[in-house]
Amino acid sequence: MRSGSAGRVARSMDVREGGAPPGTGVGGAVRTFLRSADGVALDALYEPGAAAHDGSGGGHGGRDDCVFVVAHGFTGDLDRPHVRRVARALARHGAVVTFSFRGHGASGGRSTVGDREVLDLAAAVAWARGFGHARVATVGFSMGGSVVLRHAALHGGPADAAPGEGRADTRTDAVVSVSSPARWYYRGTAPMRRLHWLVTRPEGRLLGRYGLRTRIHHRDWDPVPLPPFRAAARIAPTPLLIVHGDRDGYFPLDHPRMLAAAAGEHGELWLESGMGHAENAAADELLHRIARWTLAQAG
């Protein structure tokens, strides 16, 4: 799918190498609109995390601190309760950036269901790096889980270690992919057949716009983006964690196993007993465990 432009945006700004852009803030939080490389305005929120407020260490600019960039699932946005709960859990361990993908919430553009969204994540990562944290980790769920894999494959490695003049640093130091598909066009479960109807049919896109606050592009992917399992094979040496529930109603266990096999020794797989799909199914205990893994691996 190709991206278009839709939706009203109050203000926007380009993300460039250097300091964090200005925005509206309360208690150290900053909320503003970023702009992706292809010109889409993205609603984004930075929160410094609990440690910066309670004096327990790891505050803004500290040598060992980390900022988590959360990539939500399809039909989510940064204000959705399940996304806010993820942000609150991760904020116990570091700063957090949440944002709304194109076509979602207050962001502009139209959703391409995981294709051009890699540009949105790159903008959010560059913005997060501008706050001066030592490490940046991406944590994605469902569609966002596939996006963090492709982003790491396209924006990681030695070639991006020293961005050139005027070029934003879009690298990530660790990747966590939760409930991600391994391959595109999967229709093997009833929820995925409904999702394909939502994306491909005019009446489905109308439901998405007015019922789910998600504006979906009508064009097919051209070209088809790198499949998630092939992206997983290109992430090394960046640490990769794949998390999947054994009761996921969207993608059965052959998907995480395919991702883990592609990642090889540089990937770690957690199959969670009793867990369903994405943010709503991720218990706080799991989110804290993910954060601890990230801090241990992204050093």
One Martini backbone bead per residue (centre of mass of N, CA, C, O) as a GRO file, in nm:
protein
  299
    1MET     BB    1   0.100   0.034   0.016
    2ARG     BB    2   0.014   0.367  -0.004
    3SER     BB    3   0.038   0.683   0.101
    4GLY     BB    4  -0.153   0.940   0.234
    5SER     BB    5  -0.370   1.227   0.300
    6ALA     BB    6  -0.515   1.276   0.630
    7GLY     BB    7  -0.626   1.490   0.838
    8ARG     BB    8  -0.594   1.688   1.115
    9VAL     BB    9  -0.334   1.928   1.212
   10ALA     BB   10  -0.196   2.149   1.432
   11ARG     BB   11   0.112   2.040   1.424
   12SER     BB   12   0.455   2.036   1.293
   13MET     BB   13   0.774   1.840   1.258
   14ASP     BB   14   1.086   1.791   1.196
   15VAL     BB   15   1.330   1.533   1.211
   16ARG     BB   16   1.646   1.592   1.361
   17GLU     BB   17   1.950   1.613   1.433
   18GLY     BB   18   1.965   1.629   1.786
   19GLY     BB   19   1.757   1.785   1.954
   20ALA     BB   20   1.470   1.815   2.093
   21PRO     BB   21   1.175   1.915   2.025
   22PRO     BB   22   0.930   2.106   2.079
   23GLY     BB   23   0.655   2.131   2.330
   24THR     BB   24   0.413   2.004   2.518
   25GLY     BB   25   0.431   2.010   2.891
   26VAL     BB   26   0.405   1.773   3.178
   27GLY     BB   27   0.624   1.672   3.401
   28GLY     BB   28   0.830   1.632   3.134
   29ALA     BB   29   0.637   1.613   2.920
   30VAL     BB   30   0.597   1.557   2.556
   31ARG     BB   31   0.379   1.705   2.305
   32THR     BB   32   0.362   1.629   1.951
   33PHE     BB   33   0.454   1.678   1.608
   34LEU     BB   34   0.567   1.482   1.366
   35ARG     BB   35   0.775   1.394   1.071
   36SER     BB   36   0.800   1.207   0.822
   37ALA     BB   37   0.981   1.139   0.537
   38ASP     BB   38   0.679   1.159   0.375
   39GLY     BB   39   0.502   1.393   0.550
   40VAL     BB   40   0.375   1.275   0.810
   41ALA     BB   41   0.180   1.342   1.078
   42LEU     BB   42   0.273   1.276   1.434
   43ASP     BB   43   0.157   1.171   1.723
   44ALA     BB   44   0.349   1.255   2.026
   45LEU     BB   45   0.497   1.103   2.335
   46TYR     BB   46   0.691   1.211   2.616
   47GLU     BB   47   0.821   1.018   2.901
   48PRO     BB   48   1.058   1.003   3.163
   49GLY     BB   49   0.974   0.846   3.404
   50ALA     BB   50   0.993   0.741   3.730
   51ALA     BB   51   1.300   0.784   3.795
   52ALA     BB   52   1.300   1.098   3.738
   53HIS     BB   53   1.099   1.157   3.992
   54ASP     BB   54   1.221   0.959   4.248
   55GLY     BB   55   1.549   0.927   4.239
   56SER     BB   56   1.642   0.610   4.137
   57GLY     BB   57   1.743   0.658   3.861
   58GLY     BB   58   1.773   0.686   3.518
   59GLY     BB   59   1.766   0.956   3.415
   60HIS     BB   60   1.795   1.209   3.229
   61GLY     BB   61   2.101   1.144   3.068
   62GLY     BB   62   2.192   0.891   3.167
   63ARG     BB   63   2.412   0.639   3.113
   64ASP     BB   64   2.177   0.390   3.167
   65ASP     BB   65   1.949   0.486   3.009
   66CYS     BB   66   1.606   0.438   2.877
   67VAL     BB   67   1.407   0.426   2.576
   68PHE     BB   68   1.076   0.352   2.491
   69VAL     BB   69   0.932   0.248   2.180
   70VAL     BB   70   0.592   0.238   2.096
   71ALA     BB   71   0.419  -0.004   1.882
   72HIS     BB   72   0.120  -0.031   1.783
   73GLY     BB   73  -0.164  -0.157   1.687
   74PHE     BB   74  -0.420  -0.204   1.502
   75THR     BB   75  -0.639   0.065   1.594
   76GLY     BB   76  -0.455   0.226   1.751
   77ASP     BB   77  -0.328   0.460   2.008
   78LEU     BB   78  -0.183   0.665   2.245
   79ASP     BB   79  -0.484   0.691   2.403
   80ARG     BB   80  -0.526   0.414   2.455
   81PRO     BB   81  -0.558   0.216   2.726
   82HIS     BB   82  -0.356  -0.015   2.636
   83VAL     BB   83  -0.121   0.181   2.575
   84ARG     BB   84  -0.102   0.323   2.850
   85ARG     BB   85  -0.036   0.068   3.013
   86VAL     BB   86   0.231   0.007   2.879
   87ALA     BB   87   0.365   0.277   2.948
   88ARG     BB   88   0.348   0.253   3.257
   89ALA     BB   89   0.521  -0.001   3.286
   90LEU     BB   90   0.782   0.102   3.138
   91ALA     BB   91   0.822   0.364   3.322
   92ARG     BB   92   0.962   0.196   3.559
   93HIS     BB   93   1.243   0.170   3.355
   94GLY     BB   94   1.179   0.432   3.174
   95ALA     BB   95   1.141   0.592   2.912
   96VAL     BB   96   0.862   0.711   2.692
   97VAL     BB   97   0.740   0.648   2.356
   98THR     BB   98   0.447   0.756   2.205
   99PHE     BB   99   0.244   0.680   1.908
  100SER     BB  100   0.074   0.747   1.603
  101PHE     BB  101  -0.003   0.610   1.343
  102ARG     BB  102  -0.095   0.636   1.049
  103GLY     BB  103  -0.448   0.679   1.058
  104HIS     BB  104  -0.425   0.734   1.373
  105GLY     BB  105  -0.597   0.927   1.533
  106ALA     BB  106  -0.418   1.240   1.509
  107SER     BB  107  -0.291   1.147   1.274
  108GLY     BB  108  -0.201   1.137   0.967
  109GLY     BB  109  -0.312   0.992   0.707
  110ARG     BB  110  -0.285   0.643   0.603
  111SER     BB  111  -0.309   0.324   0.642
  112THR     BB  112  -0.067   0.042   0.549
  113VAL     BB  113  -0.042  -0.206   0.741
  114GLY     BB  114   0.307  -0.189   0.779
  115ASP     BB  115   0.469  -0.029   0.571
  116ARG     BB  116   0.510   0.300   0.611
  117GLU     BB  117   0.541   0.276   0.928
  118VAL     BB  118   0.852   0.270   0.939
  119LEU     BB  119   0.873   0.585   0.923
  120ASP     BB  120   0.737   0.646   1.190
  121LEU     BB  121   0.937   0.499   1.373
  122ALA     BB  122   1.189   0.654   1.287
  123ALA     BB  123   1.090   0.927   1.395
  124ALA     BB  124   1.056   0.837   1.693
  125VAL     BB  125   1.349   0.749   1.741
  126ALA     BB  126   1.486   1.017   1.676
  127TRP     BB  127   1.340   1.173   1.897
  128ALA     BB  128   1.433   1.004   2.137
  129ARG     BB  129   1.740   1.061   2.096
  130GLY     BB  130   1.714   1.379   2.149
  131PHE     BB  131   1.703   1.335   2.480
  132GLY     BB  132   1.986   1.163   2.559
  133HIS     BB  133   1.976   0.871   2.565
  134ALA     BB  134   2.166   0.582   2.564
  135ARG     BB  135   1.897   0.413   2.493
  136VAL     BB  136   1.704   0.235   2.235
  137ALA     BB  137   1.377   0.081   2.234
  138THR     BB  138   1.167  -0.147   2.063
  139VAL     BB  139   0.799  -0.193   2.103
  140GLY     BB  140   0.583  -0.433   1.951
  141PHE     BB  141   0.235  -0.482   1.830
  142SER     BB  142   0.168  -0.672   1.592
  143MET     BB  143   0.196  -0.459   1.364
  144GLY     BB  144   0.424  -0.331   1.537
  145GLY     BB  145   0.594  -0.594   1.539
  146SER     BB  146   0.661  -0.582   1.232
  147VAL     BB  147   0.785  -0.296   1.230
  148VAL     BB  148   1.031  -0.341   1.420
  149LEU     BB  149   1.166  -0.544   1.236
  150ARG     BB  150   1.199  -0.368   0.980
  151HIS     BB  151   1.343  -0.134   1.108
  152ALA     BB  152   1.596  -0.291   1.209
  153ALA     BB  153   1.678  -0.392   0.922
  154LEU     BB  154   1.693  -0.083   0.791
  155HIS     BB  155   1.831   0.080   1.075
  156GLY     BB  156   2.079  -0.102   1.118
  157GLY     BB  157   2.400  -0.115   1.196
  158PRO     BB  158   2.705   0.009   1.098
  159ALA     BB  159   2.595   0.211   0.876
  160ASP     BB  160   2.428   0.372   1.128
  161ALA     BB  161   2.635   0.457   1.357
  162ALA     BB  162   2.714   0.734   1.172
  163PRO     BB  163   2.554   0.986   1.105
  164GLY     BB  164   2.517   1.224   0.902
  165GLU     BB  165   2.475   1.524   0.808
  166GLY     BB  166   2.134   1.578   0.884
  167ARG     BB  167   2.102   1.289   1.007
  168ALA     BB  168   1.916   1.078   1.159
  169ASP     BB  169   1.896   0.861   1.442
  170THR     BB  170   1.735   0.527   1.384
  171ARG     BB  171   1.837   0.345   1.584
  172THR     BB  172   1.842   0.035   1.763
  173ASP     BB  173   1.929  -0.160   2.067
  174ALA     BB  174   1.637  -0.301   2.078
  175VAL     BB  175   1.398  -0.579   2.022
  176VAL     BB  176   1.031  -0.606   2.052
  177SER     BB  177   0.808  -0.874   1.952
  178VAL     BB  178   0.449  -0.878   1.968
  179SER     BB  179   0.229  -1.065   1.795
  180SER     BB  180   0.358  -1.137   1.524
  181PRO     BB  181   0.388  -1.180   1.214
  182ALA     BB  182   0.576  -1.364   0.960
  183ARG     BB  183   0.355  -1.321   0.733
  184TRP     BB  184   0.173  -1.241   0.468
  185TYR     BB  185  -0.171  -1.289   0.406
  186TYR     BB  186  -0.305  -1.407   0.648
  187ARG     BB  187  -0.618  -1.644   0.676
  188GLY     BB  188  -0.638  -1.884   0.913
  189THR     BB  189  -0.829  -1.687   1.074
  190ALA     BB  190  -1.103  -1.515   1.160
  191PRO     BB  191  -0.972  -1.240   1.240
  192MET     BB  192  -0.809  -1.217   0.967
  193ARG     BB  193  -1.053  -1.218   0.779
  194ARG     BB  194  -1.173  -0.958   0.895
  195LEU     BB  195  -0.932  -0.775   0.843
  196HIS     BB  196  -0.929  -0.804   0.536
  197TRP     BB  197  -1.207  -0.681   0.495
  198LEU     BB  198  -1.144  -0.404   0.622
  199VAL     BB  199  -0.906  -0.333   0.413
  200THR     BB  200  -1.039  -0.423   0.112
  201ARG     BB  201  -1.316  -0.292   0.177
  202PRO     BB  202  -1.511  -0.020   0.164
  203GLU     BB  203  -1.690  -0.093   0.415
  204GLY     BB  204  -1.448  -0.149   0.599
  205ARG     BB  205  -1.318   0.137   0.587
  206LEU     BB  206  -1.561   0.279   0.707
  207LEU     BB  207  -1.551   0.135   0.977
  208GLY     BB  208  -1.267   0.223   1.049
  209ARG     BB  209  -1.319   0.532   1.053
  210TYR     BB  210  -1.600   0.542   1.240
  211GLY     BB  211  -1.542   0.293   1.455
  212LEU     BB  212  -1.189   0.298   1.483
  213ARG     BB  213  -1.014   0.550   1.403
  214THR     BB  214  -0.929   0.431   1.100
  215ARG     BB  215  -0.737   0.515   0.821
  216ILE     BB  216  -0.751   0.345   0.509
  217HIS     BB  217  -0.592   0.246   0.250
  218HIS     BB  218  -0.681   0.142  -0.091
  219ARG     BB  219  -0.404   0.043  -0.162
  220ASP     BB  220  -0.185  -0.165  -0.261
  221TRP     BB  221   0.098  -0.309  -0.241
  222ASP     BB  222   0.385  -0.112  -0.397
  223PRO     BB  223   0.566  -0.293  -0.292
  224VAL     BB  224   0.625  -0.562  -0.117
  225PRO     BB  225   0.725  -0.598   0.182
  226LEU     BB  226   0.925  -0.713   0.399
  227PRO     BB  227   0.914  -0.982   0.564
  228PRO     BB  228   0.941  -1.053   0.892
  229PHE     BB  229   1.130  -1.306   0.873
  230ARG     BB  230   1.346  -1.156   0.702
  231ALA     BB  231   1.402  -0.934   0.903
  232ALA     BB  232   1.498  -1.115   1.142
  233ALA     BB  233   1.764  -1.204   0.977
  234ARG     BB  234   1.882  -0.875   0.983
  235ILE     BB  235   1.936  -0.774   1.294
  236ALA     BB  236   2.194  -0.857   1.343
  237PRO     BB  237   2.324  -0.784   1.665
  238THR     BB  238   2.059  -0.709   1.757
  239PRO     BB  239   1.851  -0.753   1.998
  240LEU     BB  240   1.593  -1.020   2.013
  241LEU     BB  241   1.240  -1.033   2.099
  242ILE     BB  242   0.995  -1.297   2.107
  243VAL     BB  243   0.638  -1.266   2.160
  244HIS     BB  244   0.390  -1.529   2.247
  245GLY     BB  245   0.077  -1.667   2.250
  246ASP     BB  246  -0.100  -1.978   2.292
  247ARG     BB  247  -0.391  -1.787   2.248
  248ASP     BB  248  -0.372  -1.675   1.970
  249GLY     BB  249  -0.627  -1.574   1.737
  250TYR     BB  250  -0.444  -1.481   1.483
  251PHE     BB  251  -0.150  -1.625   1.549
  252PRO     BB  252   0.005  -1.894   1.540
  253LEU     BB  253   0.300  -2.067   1.641
  254ASP     BB  254   0.442  -2.059   1.357
  255HIS     BB  255   0.524  -1.763   1.364
  256PRO     BB  256   0.733  -1.737   1.598
  257ARG     BB  257   0.905  -1.977   1.498
  258MET     BB  258   0.986  -1.845   1.230
  259LEU     BB  259   1.127  -1.601   1.351
  260ALA     BB  260   1.334  -1.753   1.528
  261ALA     BB  261   1.470  -1.911   1.300
  262ALA     BB  262   1.565  -1.657   1.145
  263ALA     BB  263   1.735  -1.530   1.386
  264GLY     BB  264   1.852  -1.732   1.569
  265GLU     BB  265   2.095  -1.667   1.810
  266HIS     BB  266   1.984  -1.351   1.820
  267GLY     BB  267   1.721  -1.486   1.927
  268GLU     BB  268   1.427  -1.470   2.143
  269LEU     BB  269   1.180  -1.700   2.284
  270TRP     BB  270   0.841  -1.636   2.405
  271LEU     BB  271   0.602  -1.861   2.534
  272GLU     BB  272   0.283  -1.775   2.652
  273SER     BB  273   0.079  -1.886   2.886
  274GLY     BB  274  -0.256  -1.783   2.811
  275MET     BB  275  -0.200  -1.592   2.584
  276GLY     BB  276  -0.295  -1.371   2.362
  277HIS     BB  277  -0.335  -1.057   2.197
  278ALA     BB  278  -0.130  -0.827   2.261
  279GLU     BB  279  -0.187  -0.572   2.473
  280ASN     BB  280  -0.444  -0.691   2.616
  281ALA     BB  281  -0.264  -0.969   2.690
  282ALA     BB  282  -0.046  -0.805   2.845
  283ALA     BB  283   0.085  -0.835   3.127
  284ASP     BB  284   0.251  -0.664   3.360
  285GLU     BB  285   0.463  -0.881   3.416
  286LEU     BB  286   0.556  -0.900   3.122
  287LEU     BB  287   0.640  -0.603   3.083
  288HIS     BB  288   0.860  -0.610   3.302
  289ARG     BB  289   1.023  -0.839   3.173
  290ILE     BB  290   1.083  -0.692   2.912
  291ALA     BB  291   1.234  -0.454   3.037
  292ARG     BB  292   1.460  -0.619   3.171
  293TRP     BB  293   1.570  -0.744   2.915
  294THR     BB  294   1.639  -0.480   2.772
  295LEU     BB  295   1.844  -0.370   2.982
  296ALA     BB  296   2.037  -0.623   2.956
  297GLN     BB  297   2.080  -0.606   2.624
  298ALA     BB  298   2.126  -0.271   2.566
  299GLY     BB  299   2.438  -0.208   2.667
   0.00000   0.00000   0.00000
